[in-house]
Amino acid sequence: MLRILGKASSINVRKVLWTCEELALPFEREDWGAGWRSTHSAEFLALNPNAMVPVIQDGDFVLWESNAIIRYLATQYGGAALYPAQARNRAKIDQWIDWQASDLNRSWSYAFMALARQSPAHADADAVAASCTAWSGFMQVLEQQLQRTGAYVAGAAFSLADIPVGLSVNRWFRTPFAHPDLPAVTAYFARLGERPGFRKHGDNGTP
């Protein structure tokens, strides 16, 4: 049985949970992280020295970093429809997974902490405004891509890239500030809502 360590409210843990749903892969999840068991305990640090969730244990195989985990699960457990072996098709999916982890994530981090989490450490109004502007800019990039594909982020079919990107889109809609009109992103969000895995682990009330 696959073991997943990490609290279910974590956006990175939810990537793994949603991937498991898409693969019909059974798992056992344990609550670790802020408010739960400490990731700074010796037990957890032996699995991930970065003290961050998620971590998986698949038999004697241990892996951390959420995007590495979802790639592994799709490759190991028959997820070719989500993550094809053909190099160019896979590269397009990897491109958007990595874009979400780097460009998109960095843009929304300050605004999300200030506006959704109401963190006292993120109270600089200028920094919030700059983060919102950068976030909106990258969402325009996503809008243009979805206009091109007419469906999902890497093409006409749902793929592994839609899991991290879809979770970020959920975070976009659930963070309270003035959003530009992005009709293709709005339609994409509705399209994701047809998937049970997204309803359970993406649009589940947790930004």
PEFENBEL-V244127 format. One record per residue. N is the residue number from 1. RES is the residue in three letters. PHI is phi in radians with two decimals (none if undefined). PSI is psi in degrees with one decimal (* if undefined). Layout:
n: {N	N}
res: {RES	RES}
phi: {PHI	PHI}
psi: {PSI	PSI}
This chain:
n: {1	2	3	4	5	6	7	8	9	10	11	12	13	14	15	16	17	18	19	20	21	22	23	24	25	26	27	28	29	30	31	32	33	34	35	36	37	38	39	40	41	42	43	44	45	46	47	48	49	50	51	52	53	54	55	56	57	58	59	60	61	62	63	64	65	66	67	68	69	70	71	72	73	74	75	76	77	78	79	80	81	82	83	84	85	86	87	88	89	90	91	92	93	94	95	96	97	98	99	100	101	102	103	104	105	106	107	108	109	110	111	112	113	114	115	116	117	118	119	120	121	122	123	124	125	126	127	128	129	130	131	132	133	134	135	136	137	138	139	140	141	142	143	144	145	146	147	148	149	150	151	152	153	154	155	156	157	158	159	160	161	162	163	164	165	166	167	168	169	170	171	172	173	174	175	176	177	178	179	180	181	182	183	184	185	186	187	188	189	190	191	192	193	194	195	196	197	198	199	200	201	202	203	204	205	206	207}
res: {MET	LEU	ARG	ILE	LEU	GLY	LYS	ALA	SER	SER	ILE	ASN	VAL	ARG	LYS	VAL	LEU	TRP	THR	CYS	GLU	GLU	LEU	ALA	LEU	PRO	PHE	GLU	ARG	GLU	ASP	TRP	GLY	ALA	GLY	TRP	ARG	SER	THR	HIS	SER	ALA	GLU	PHE	LEU	ALA	LEU	ASN	PRO	ASN	ALA	MET	VAL	PRO	VAL	ILE	GLN	ASP	GLY	ASP	PHE	VAL	LEU	TRP	GLU	SER	ASN	ALA	ILE	ILE	ARG	TYR	LEU	ALA	THR	GLN	TYR	GLY	GLY	ALA	ALA	LEU	TYR	PRO	ALA	GLN	ALA	ARG	ASN	ARG	ALA	LYS	ILE	ASP	GLN	TRP	ILE	ASP	TRP	GLN	ALA	SER	ASP	LEU	ASN	ARG	SER	TRP	SER	TYR	ALA	PHE	MET	ALA	LEU	ALA	ARG	GLN	SER	PRO	ALA	HIS	ALA	ASP	ALA	ASP	ALA	VAL	ALA	ALA	SER	CYS	THR	ALA	TRP	SER	GLY	PHE	MET	GLN	VAL	LEU	GLU	GLN	GLN	LEU	GLN	ARG	THR	GLY	ALA	TYR	VAL	ALA	GLY	ALA	ALA	PHE	SER	LEU	ALA	ASP	ILE	PRO	VAL	GLY	LEU	SER	VAL	ASN	ARG	TRP	PHE	ARG	THR	PRO	PHE	ALA	HIS	PRO	ASP	LEU	PRO	ALA	VAL	THR	ALA	TYR	PHE	ALA	ARG	LEU	GLY	GLU	ARG	PRO	GLY	PHE	ARG	LYS	HIS	GLY	ASP	ASN	GLY	THR	PRO}
phi: {none	-1.15	-1.90	-2.02	-1.82	2.67	-1.26	-1.22	-1.43	-1.24	-1.07	-1.32	-1.16	-1.14	-1.00	-1.20	-1.11	-1.12	-1.05	-1.05	-1.09	-1.11	-1.60	0.94	-1.77	-1.24	-2.72	-2.08	-1.96	-2.07	-1.34	-2.34	2.12	-0.93	1.55	-2.25	-1.17	-1.29	-1.34	-1.67	-1.26	-1.04	-1.07	-1.29	-1.08	-1.16	-1.63	-2.47	-1.18	-1.45	1.03	-2.25	-1.71	-1.57	-2.29	-2.07	-2.16	-2.08	1.16	-1.66	-1.72	-2.02	-2.55	-2.21	1.41	-1.04	-1.25	-1.12	-1.14	-1.19	-1.12	-1.07	-1.08	-1.14	-1.29	-1.36	-2.13	1.21	-1.73	-1.08	-1.18	-1.55	-2.52	-1.16	-1.35	-1.04	-1.04	-1.25	-1.14	-1.17	-1.09	-1.11	-1.18	-1.05	-0.97	-1.37	-1.08	-1.22	-1.07	-1.11	-1.29	-1.88	-1.06	-1.16	-1.03	-1.11	-1.20	-1.61	-1.00	-1.21	-1.09	-1.11	-1.10	-1.31	-1.58	-1.63	-1.58	0.91	-1.30	-1.06	-1.39	-2.22	-1.85	-1.34	-1.07	-1.16	-1.18	-1.08	-1.08	-1.11	-1.13	-1.08	-1.13	-1.13	-1.04	-1.06	-1.10	-1.24	-1.19	-1.14	-1.05	-1.11	-0.98	-1.11	-1.14	-1.21	-1.11	-1.21	-1.40	1.27	-2.69	-2.12	-1.19	-1.80	2.72	-1.31	-1.91	-1.04	-2.42	-1.05	-1.11	-1.25	-1.28	-1.13	-1.15	-1.09	-1.15	-1.21	-1.14	-1.04	-1.12	-1.01	-1.23	-1.65	-1.66	-1.40	-2.79	-1.28	-1.60	-1.16	-1.33	-2.22	-1.10	-1.22	-1.16	-1.07	-1.15	-1.11	-1.05	-1.15	-1.13	-1.08	-1.11	-1.42	-1.67	-0.98	-1.11	-1.26	-1.09	-1.43	-2.15	-1.91	-1.61	-2.04	1.55	-1.95	-1.33}
psi: {129.5	133.0	126.2	123.1	119.2	145.5	145.2	-15.2	-12.7	131.2	-34.1	-34.1	-39.0	-28.1	-45.9	-43.0	-43.5	-41.3	-42.5	-39.7	-43.7	-32.3	-1.8	43.0	118.8	150.7	163.9	129.3	140.4	139.4	113.7	148.7	-176.3	127.5	-7.9	-148.9	140.4	131.0	-3.8	6.0	156.9	-37.3	-44.7	-42.9	-25.9	-24.2	-39.7	105.9	-9.4	-7.9	38.6	150.1	155.7	163.3	143.1	151.3	119.0	91.9	-124.4	9.9	125.9	136.9	139.8	174.1	112.3	-40.5	-34.0	-38.2	-47.1	-33.5	-43.4	-47.4	-43.0	-37.2	-39.8	-30.5	46.5	35.0	36.4	-29.0	-28.1	-32.8	80.1	154.7	-26.0	129.0	-45.5	-38.2	-41.2	-38.9	-37.7	-39.5	-45.3	-37.6	-45.5	-32.1	-45.9	-34.2	-42.7	-39.8	-26.1	-77.7	-53.4	-47.6	-44.0	-33.6	-40.8	-6.2	-49.3	-46.0	-42.1	-44.9	-36.2	-47.8	-36.2	-44.4	-13.5	47.9	125.3	-23.3	-2.2	53.7	7.9	111.4	-37.9	-39.7	-37.9	-47.6	-42.1	-40.6	-42.8	-40.5	-45.6	-42.4	-47.4	-36.5	-44.1	-30.7	-28.8	-37.0	-45.6	-41.2	-46.9	-39.9	-42.2	-31.3	-37.6	-45.2	-29.6	8.1	-81.3	171.8	-34.4	3.2	-157.5	-22.7	149.2	137.2	178.4	-28.9	-28.1	-14.8	-58.3	-40.3	-41.8	-37.9	-36.4	-34.8	-40.3	-42.0	-38.7	-50.7	-25.5	-1.8	122.9	99.5	172.6	109.8	138.3	158.1	116.7	84.1	-36.1	-36.6	-41.1	-43.8	-36.8	-43.3	-41.4	-38.6	-41.9	-33.7	-11.1	-10.0	126.0	-37.6	-35.8	-42.0	-33.3	-38.3	-5.9	-71.6	64.8	22.6	-2.2	113.1	*}
